[in-house]
Amino acid sequence: MANVKKMKVGVLGLGYIGASHIDAIRRIPGCELYAVADSNYEYALSKAEQYGVEKCYRSLDELLEDRQIDVIHNCTPNHLHTEINTRIIQTGKHLFSEKPLARTYAEALELLETAGKHPETVCGVNFNYRMNPMVQEMKYRIKKGDLGDLLIVSGAYQQDWLLHDTDYNWRLEPEICGISCAVADIGSHWMDAVQHVTGSKIVEVMADLVTFMPYRKKPLKQAETFTNNAPAEYELRKIENEEYGAVMFRMDNGAHGIYHVSEMSAGHGCCFGIELNGTKSSMRWNQEENDRLWMGFRDGDNRYIIRNPNTMSDEVRRYTSLAMGHPEGWNDAFCGNIRAFYDYIRSDRSQPPVFATLDEAAYMVRLTEAVVKSSKERRWISV
Ligand SMILES: NC(=O)c1ccc[n+]([C@@H]2O[C@H](COP(=O)([O-])OP(=O)(O)OC[C@H]3O[C@@H](n4cnc5c(N)ncnc54)[C@H](O)[C@@H]3O)[C@@H](O)[C@H]2O)c1
């Protein structure tokens, strides 16, 4: 049998999400977790040792100089995405970037221009929720006509990691995160998944963004993302980015929608749900019940479709692996998204990618800006 050369992968930024990228890459055949890098070099060394990674670097420069590396995953905070992604693309290595693509739409456009000059480089952005098998199932059933014409879209993404005034993260700082916290961070996932399953675009928004805590206690020593240890020493920092947002929207297929995102909803870690109401049926999926898709009917029995590779269509089966009754979860969908990226690199690239492209990710930045503008100006904004 022909020996397929493994793609050598480098991961830059080994914080909260970098760890999930490492796990995913190690699960994908044809990939080798070859290098890790972080500006916190001690931490990078500990990760390299823990996973037996061949190379450990301090910076992007070192990753770029290593000619063995085929692909770089950019898992750094938002303010570094444009510059780092640009340099990766220019070096001719494939890029898998964390979302949001950029802090502003202007930055995202700059990156698109660079990418346009390097058509051989494959670029993907990690909007991982679209790759849950039952989200793919929803997309497949919509395409098949099971929903009828889409009328209404609704849902929410709720978390609670900003509930206390001692909760703090760079996502609250506009110079690092950009002008939005909740919408850019988790609303972008929700909007991407909705656009992906429906095949339609959100084209008008009307939003109400709220910052409940005008001041927060910023730890004087750097704290890990999403940990809830109250800092002993802190400075009071004024907060402008929102912790909550409600968004009404219209889509280019005539559907109407509403969603809200919150990082202050006690008891919720990752409550991500979408409901679609069409002229023939309704469909609802929630991340916390990953393996189930609810279908509702006016004139028939409502039912749950349970993830089962044996009964799923060929189109969807490839995105799931465990047998029915063996629950798949967030990590599996995350890995499935990254696997789709590597499958695409190895393919003849004639089919459109199923993972989020730079164009799609840039549109999310554009939508986020429109949402912020709408809330500030208290009016509908067309995108
Ligand atoms: N797809 C998802 O579900 C998901 C979930 C969480 C975070 N994210 C995204 O991932 C990115 C990182 O978020 P996080 O929560 O992991 O942040 P984090 O703060 O936990 O980790 C960031 C890491 O990057 C390192 N870093 C910072 N500057 C660097 C530089 N110049 N060179 C190399 N390393 C550098 C830091 O030392 C840290 O280890 C963000 O853009 C975020 O939006 C995506």
The ligand as an SDF file (V2000), in Angstrom:
LIG
                    3D

 44 48  0  0  0  0  0  0  0  0999 V2000
  -13.6850   27.6490   18.4750 N   0  0  0  0  0  0  0  0  0  0  0  0
  -13.9690   27.7250   19.7590 C   0  0  0  0  0  0  0  0  0  0  0  0
  -14.8990   27.1050   20.2430 O   0  0  0  0  0  0  0  0  0  0  0  0
  -13.1140   28.6080   20.6460 C   0  0  0  0  0  0  0  0  0  0  0  0
  -13.1500   28.4570   22.0420 C   0  0  0  0  0  0  0  0  0  0  0  0
  -12.2900   29.2510   22.8120 C   0  0  0  0  0  0  0  0  0  0  0  0
  -11.4570   30.1830   22.2000 C   0  0  0  0  0  0  0  0  0  0  0  0
  -11.4930   30.3250   20.8470 N   0  0  0  0  0  0  0  0  0  0  0  0
  -10.6300   31.3360   20.1840 C   0  0  0  0  0  0  0  0  0  0  0  0
   -9.2630   30.9380   20.3480 O   0  0  0  0  0  0  0  0  0  0  0  0
   -8.4120   32.0660   20.5170 C   0  0  0  0  0  0  0  0  0  0  0  0
   -7.6240   31.8970   21.8200 C   0  0  0  0  0  0  0  0  0  0  0  0
   -8.5140   31.8540   22.9020 O   0  0  0  0  0  0  0  0  0  0  0  0
   -8.1400   31.1380   24.2820 P   0  0  0  0  0  0  0  0  0  0  0  0
   -9.3800   31.1420   25.1120 O   0  0  0  0  0  0  0  0  0  0  0  0
   -7.4520   29.8530   24.0320 O   0  0  0  0  0  0  0  0  0  0  0  0
   -7.1020   32.2000   24.8580 O   0  0  0  0  0  0  0  0  0  0  0  0
   -6.0100   31.9730   25.9910 P   0  0  0  0  0  0  0  0  0  0  0  0
   -5.7140   33.3140   26.5370 O   0  0  0  0  0  0  0  0  0  0  0  0
   -6.4530   30.8930   26.9340 O   0  0  0  0  0  0  0  0  0  0  0  0
   -4.7360   31.3940   25.2010 O   0  0  0  0  0  0  0  0  0  0  0  0
   -3.9900   32.1700   24.2860 C   0  0  0  0  0  0  0  0  0  0  0  0
   -2.5760   31.6070   24.2380 C   0  0  0  0  0  0  0  0  0  0  0  0
   -1.8460   32.3310   23.2390 O   0  0  0  0  0  0  0  0  0  0  0  0
   -0.5540   32.6320   23.7600 C   0  0  0  0  0  0  0  0  0  0  0  0
   -0.0320   33.7990   23.0550 N   0  0  0  0  0  0  0  0  0  0  0  0
   -0.3680   35.0870   23.2220 C   0  0  0  0  0  0  0  0  0  0  0  0
    0.3480   35.8660   22.3680 N   0  0  0  0  0  0  0  0  0  0  0  0
    1.1470   35.0440   21.6610 C   0  0  0  0  0  0  0  0  0  0  0  0
    2.1010   35.2440   20.6330 C   0  0  0  0  0  0  0  0  0  0  0  0
    2.3760   36.4730   20.1600 N   0  0  0  0  0  0  0  0  0  0  0  0
    2.7520   34.1550   20.1280 N   0  0  0  0  0  0  0  0  0  0  0  0
    2.4980   32.9290   20.6040 C   0  0  0  0  0  0  0  0  0  0  0  0
    1.5890   32.6730   21.5840 N   0  0  0  0  0  0  0  0  0  0  0  0
    0.9110   33.7190   22.0970 C   0  0  0  0  0  0  0  0  0  0  0  0
   -0.7790   32.8560   25.2450 C   0  0  0  0  0  0  0  0  0  0  0  0
    0.4190   32.7140   25.9930 O   0  0  0  0  0  0  0  0  0  0  0  0
   -1.8110   31.7690   25.5610 C   0  0  0  0  0  0  0  0  0  0  0  0
   -1.1820   30.5520   25.9110 O   0  0  0  0  0  0  0  0  0  0  0  0
   -9.3390   33.2900   20.5270 C   0  0  0  0  0  0  0  0  0  0  0  0
   -9.3120   33.9260   19.2790 O   0  0  0  0  0  0  0  0  0  0  0  0
  -10.7300   32.7170   20.8080 C   0  0  0  0  0  0  0  0  0  0  0  0
  -11.7780   33.4560   20.2090 O   0  0  0  0  0  0  0  0  0  0  0  0
  -12.2840   29.5580   20.0750 C   0  0  0  0  0  0  0  0  0  0  0  0
  1  2  1  0
  2  3  2  0
  2  4  1  0
  4  5  1  0
  4 44  2  0
  5  6  2  0
  6  7  1  0
  7  8  2  0
  8  9  1  0
  8 44  1  0
  9 10  1  0
  9 42  1  0
 10 11  1  0
 11 12  1  0
 11 40  1  0
 12 13  1  0
 13 14  1  0
 14 15  2  0
 14 16  1  0
 14 17  1  0
 17 18  1  0
 18 19  2  0
 18 20  1  0
 18 21  1  0
 21 22  1  0
 22 23  1  0
 23 24  1  0
 23 38  1  0
 24 25  1  0
 25 26  1  0
 25 36  1  0
 26 27  1  0
 26 35  1  0
 27 28  2  0
 28 29  1  0
 29 30  1  0
 29 35  2  0
 30 31  1  0
 30 32  2  0
 32 33  1  0
 33 34  2  0
 34 35  1  0
 36 37  1  0
 36 38  1  0
 38 39  1  0
 40 41  1  0
 40 42  1  0
 42 43  1  0
M  CHG  2   8   1  16  -1
M  END
$$$$
